Amino acid sequence: MSFFEKLKNGLGKTKTNINDKINDVFSNFRKVDEELLEELEEILIMSDIGMDTSLEMINRLRDKIKKENIKEVEEVKNALKSIMINVLEVEDKNLKINTKPSVILVIGVNGVGKTTSIGKIANNLKKNNKKVLMAAADTFRAAAVEQLEIWANRVGCEIIKKEEGADPASVVYDSIKQAKEKGTDVLICDTAGRLHNKKYLMDELYKIQKVIDRELPDADKEVLLVIDATTGQNAISQVKAFKEVAPITGLVLTKLDGTAKGGVVIGIVNENKIPVKFIGVGEGIEDMEVFNSQEFVNAIIE
């Protein structure tokens, strides 16, 4: 099965939530008018895309209809899809890992699938002939180190770890040293997800980033926030909270296969202008790929 087929299957609930309702509206309308646009607006808002983004997209759709003199209902659907794709096409959407080593710092609250995502991203990079090293810098939770080690063994890459409670920045320091010595292409660093104690998390991430900047001043760096799509609108507040503690360069979407709330992705990207870099739809090691906005929109609206 191709990843697009997995994506379509995984986004089945989201598709039902958006596509089926849109088709119902279109089947009840024979002409393109303001009433049609109001119905579409309501569907978008109810599909976890969010009020502001839904209104913005409908305004853009209204302008497109006038500018291109769209008369057919089916053309309205295609116009809406193109607007959604455009919203998701943010600058710097490609993973920036051109230096040797490059660093990917992975952040996110506990339970969103952070450790699993690191394993799958590492697997994706290894498939592209990248030598990967993992840094177990979530030393707050003993299980986090154990889980990351399982994934490192599964993927076939090395891991640097210390005892529970060790200074996370020191784990990153040792990992950078090893990455330099071993000719690593990409160093992926796990971090703690204690958002309830934002001050502590902020200090921790600041120290980690300071070490990375000092030891690898010219390296490409990505800060990826992992988001659980099943949390819907709560995911938007997570992005806002983490933006305060880290310079997020990209998003990793997980658990899309179990939710009807996948539309939240569009709202998050539009409100924050942060690109989605990876998308996960399944439990398997191969079930994470580089995000493709066109495939995503085609999977939820046919």
C-alpha positions in Angstrom: 0.0 0.0 0.0 1.4 3.4 -1.0 1.7 6.1 1.7 -1.1 8.1 0.0 -3.4 5.1 0.3 -2.4 4.9 4.0 -3.1 8.6 4.3 -6.5 8.3 2.7 -7.4 5.4 5.0 -6.0 7.1 8.1 -7.8 10.3 7.4 -11.1 8.4 6.8 -12.9 10.0 9.9 -11.7 13.5 9.0 -12.8 12.9 5.4 -16.3 11.9 6.6 -16.3 15.0 8.8 -15.5 17.4 5.9 -15.9 15.8 2.5 -19.2 14.1 3.1 -20.8 17.3 4.5 -19.4 19.4 1.7 -20.8 17.0 -0.9 -24.2 17.1 0.8 -24.2 20.9 0.6 -23.2 20.8 -3.1 -25.9 18.3 -3.9 -28.5 20.7 -2.5 -27.3 23.8 -4.4 -27.5 24.4 -8.2 -26.0 27.8 -8.2 -23.0 29.6 -6.7 -24.4 32.2 -4.2 -23.8 33.6 -0.8 -26.0 31.0 0.9 -23.7 28.2 -0.5 -20.7 30.0 0.9 -22.3 30.4 4.3 -23.1 26.6 4.4 -19.4 25.9 3.5 -18.2 28.3 6.2 -20.2 26.5 8.8 -18.8 23.1 7.8 -15.2 24.4 8.0 -15.8 25.9 11.4 -17.4 22.6 12.7 -14.5 20.6 11.3 -11.9 21.9 13.8 -10.3 24.2 11.2 -11.1 27.1 13.6 -13.2 30.2 13.3 -10.6 32.7 12.0 -9.1 30.4 9.4 -12.5 29.3 8.2 -13.6 32.9 7.7 -10.4 33.7 6.0 -10.6 30.8 3.6 -14.3 31.6 2.7 -13.3 35.2 2.0 -10.6 34.0 -0.3 -13.0 31.7 -1.9 -15.5 34.5 -2.4 -12.8 36.6 -4.1 -11.7 33.7 -6.3 -15.3 33.0 -7.4 -15.7 36.7 -8.5 -12.3 37.0 -10.1 -12.5 33.7 -12.1 -16.3 34.1 -12.7 -16.9 30.6 -11.2 -20.5 29.4 -12.0 -20.4 25.7 -11.4 -20.7 24.1 -8.0 -18.0 21.5 -8.7 -15.5 24.3 -9.6 -16.2 25.9 -6.2 -15.0 22.6 -4.6 -11.8 22.7 -6.6 -11.2 26.3 -5.8 -11.7 25.6 -2.0 -9.1 22.7 -2.3 -6.6 25.0 -4.0 -7.0 27.5 -1.2 -6.5 24.8 1.5 -3.3 23.6 -0.3 -2.1 27.2 -0.5 -2.7 27.7 3.3 -0.6 24.6 4.0 2.3 25.6 1.7 4.4 27.6 4.2 7.9 28.8 3.6 10.8 26.5 4.8 8.5 23.5 4.5 11.5 21.2 3.6 13.6 19.7 6.4 16.9 21.7 6.6 19.6 19.1 7.4 22.4 19.9 4.9 25.3 20.2 7.4 27.2 17.4 9.0 26.0 17.0 11.6 22.6 18.7 11.6 20.4 18.8 14.7 16.7 18.0 15.1 15.4 19.0 18.5 12.0 17.3 19.2 9.6 18.9 21.6 6.0 18.3 22.7 3.9 17.3 25.7 4.0 13.8 27.1 1.7 11.4 25.4 1.6 12.9 21.9 3.8 10.2 20.4 7.1 12.1 20.7 9.4 9.1 21.2 7.6 7.1 18.5 7.9 10.0 16.1 11.6 10.3 16.7 12.0 6.6 15.9 10.0 6.9 12.7 11.8 10.1 11.6 15.1 8.3 12.2 13.9 5.4 10.1 12.9 7.8 7.3 16.3 9.5 7.4 18.1 6.2 7.4 16.1 5.2 4.3 17.7 8.3 2.7 21.2 7.0 3.7 21.6 9.4 6.6 23.7 8.3 9.6 21.5 9.1 12.7 22.4 9.4 16.4 19.7 9.8 19.1 20.1 11.8 22.3 17.9 10.7 25.2 17.6 14.2 26.8 14.2 13.5 28.4 15.9 12.4 31.6 12.9 13.4 33.7 11.0 10.2 32.8 12.9 6.9 33.1 10.4 5.3 30.6 11.3 7.9 28.0 14.9 6.7 27.8 13.9 3.1 27.7 11.3 3.7 24.9 13.9 5.7 22.9 16.4 2.9 23.3 13.9 0.4 22.0 13.3 2.6 18.9 17.1 3.1 18.4 17.6 -0.6 18.4 14.7 -1.1 16.1 15.9 1.5 13.6 19.5 0.5 13.9 21.1 3.7 15.1 23.2 4.6 18.2 21.8 6.4 21.3 23.5 8.5 23.9 21.9 8.3 27.4 22.5 8.9 31.0 20.9 8.0 34.3 17.4 9.3 35.3 17.5 12.9 36.5 20.8 13.8 34.7 21.1 17.2 33.3 19.5 17.1 29.8 22.0 19.7 28.4 24.9 17.4 29.4 23.3 14.5 27.4 23.1 16.8 24.4 26.7 17.9 24.9 27.9 14.3 25.0 25.8 13.5 22.0 27.2 16.4 19.9 30.7 15.2 20.8 29.9 11.7 19.7 28.2 13.0 16.5 31.3 14.9 15.5 33.6 11.9 16.2 31.4 9.4 14.4 30.6 11.4 11.3 26.9 11.5 12.1 24.6 13.2 9.6 21.7 14.0 11.9 21.5 14.2 15.7 17.9 13.8 17.0 17.4 15.1 20.5 14.4 14.0 22.7 13.3 16.5 25.4 11.0 16.5 28.4 7.4 17.5 27.8 6.4 19.2 31.2 4.3 22.0 29.8 2.5 22.3 33.2 5.8 23.7 34.6 6.6 26.1 31.8 9.4 28.0 33.6 11.4 24.8 34.2 10.8 23.6 30.6 11.8 27.0 29.3 15.1 26.9 31.3 15.8 23.4 30.2 15.2 24.1 26.5 17.2 27.3 26.7 20.2 25.4 28.2 20.0 22.7 25.5 19.8 25.2 22.7 22.7 27.2 24.2 24.8 24.0 24.1 23.9 23.3 20.5 24.6 26.8 19.4 27.9 26.9 21.2 29.1 23.4 20.0 27.6 23.5 16.5 27.3 27.2 15.6 27.1 26.7 11.9 25.0 23.5 11.9 21.5 23.3 10.4 19.0 23.1 13.2 15.3 22.1 13.3 13.0 22.4 16.3 10.0 20.1 15.6 6.9 20.2 17.7 5.0 16.9 17.9 1.2 17.3 17.9 -1.5 14.7 18.6 -4.3 15.5 16.1 -6.9 13.8 18.2 -6.7 16.7 20.7 -8.3 19.0 18.1 -8.5 22.6 19.2 -6.3 21.8 22.3 -3.4 21.3 19.8 -3.7 25.0 18.8 -3.1 26.0 22.5 -0.1 23.6 22.7 1.5 25.3 19.7 1.0 28.7 21.3 2.5 27.6 24.6 5.6 26.0 23.0 6.2 29.0 20.8 6.9 30.9 24.0 9.6 28.5 25.0 11.2 27.4 21.7 11.8 28.7 18.1 9.6 26.1 16.4 10.6 25.4 12.7 8.2 22.7 11.9 5.3 20.4 13.1 5.0 16.6 13.3 1.4 15.3 13.2 0.6 12.1 14.9 -2.5 9.9 15.4 -4.4 11.3 12.4 -5.6 7.7 11.8 -7.8 7.8 14.9 -9.5 11.2 14.6 -12.2 13.2 12.8 -10.3 16.3 13.9 -7.6 16.4 11.2 -8.9 19.7 9.9 -7.2 21.3 12.9 -3.9 21.1 10.9 -5.1 23.7 8.5 -5.9 26.2 11.3 -2.6 25.6 13.2 -0.5 26.2 10.1 -2.5 29.3 9.0 -2.5 30.9 12.5 1.2 30.2 13.2 2.8 30.1 9.7 4.8 27.0 10.8 5.0 24.3 8.2 4.1 20.6 8.8 7.3 18.6 8.1 6.2 15.0 8.9 2.8 13.3 9.1 2.1 10.0 10.8 -0.9 7.7 10.1 -0.4 4.4 11.8 1.6 2.4 14.3 4.2 0.9 11.9 7.8 2.1 11.6 7.1 3.1 8.0 3.9 5.0 8.8 5.5 8.5 8.8 6.4 10.5 5.8 7.4 14.0 4.7 4.2 16.1 4.6 2.7 16.8 1.2 -0.1 19.5 1.4 -1.6 18.4 -1.9 -1.9 14.8 -0.9 -3.3 15.8 2.5 -6.1 17.9 1.0 -6.8 15.3 -1.7 -7.2 12.7 1.1 -9.9 14.7 2.9 -11.8 16.3 0.0 -12.5 14.3 -3.2 
